Amino acid sequence: MTKRIEAASPRPRARMTGVVYLLYFLTAISAETFIGRSRLVAYDAVNLISQLFYVAVTLLFYGMFKPVNARFSLLAALFSLAGCAIDVLGVFNIAVYGVSPLIFFGPYCLLLGYLIFRSTFLPRILGVLMMLAGLGWLIFLSPHAGTLSTYLEVLGFLAELSLCLWLIMMGVNVPKWREKINARRVGDG
């Protein structure tokens, strides 16, 4: 089965990842902007849907970046899934007090940025933006981030949206992606 997945064209899978990422953005923004916390049941339902999309995009990214570095890709996925779990627990009001999901999403973005930078099948600038976003999410947690908080949120949003839109419009550089797959096969064999 792994060979069938690897044989499938990576460009449609990358675009699908971008679409799922966009669906995450749309549902998360809809919850905040159009529904609001005053309609708690609808707000929570849409937030749960957005978390499902983020879990899906996390798993898709894991598969995409596994050829770059399987350990870092797994570690990134674990950070993201832990952040999603904290968010879901918050929806059900059983959140761990004092634990922000950004503690996990910051390292996730840093690792994802590193994997993008090393991948060669996506533009390195997207990796740099994602690493800056990850650093920004960690700074956002700092008590001194008050004056920077809006800028850090904008940076994180722009970095993730840039990656999302690139995947939808361009996908991945297929020859470079295949090089990573072949290099992994040679390393395994």
C-alpha angles and dihedrals in degrees: 000000000000090000091051091052091048091048092054115096110269095210096071090044090050090049090049088052089053092050092050088048089052091049088054091052093047095050094043092049091044091055092054101035109031105024105029131185093284089078095050101175094052091041092052093045092053091045090054090051090050090051090052089054090050092050088051093049090048091055091045091051090048090058093043095052100035090095090055095053119337095198096049091044090053092045091051091050091050091051091050094047090050090052090049090050091053090050093049092048087053091055089057092044093244096109120150103253115244094012114115119196086228087075084071101030092054094061089039091058091044092052093042089050090051091050091049091048091051095040100078088200093085127045112274091226088069088056092050091049092050092049090050089049091051091050089046092053090052092048088048088065091056118101088231095059095088097108093039098045097098092048092048091051091049091048092051092046094048093047094050094041090050090054091046094051093044091054092049096046103032109014113195134319097263099202091051091046090052089050089058091048092049092046089052091050091051090048092050095045 
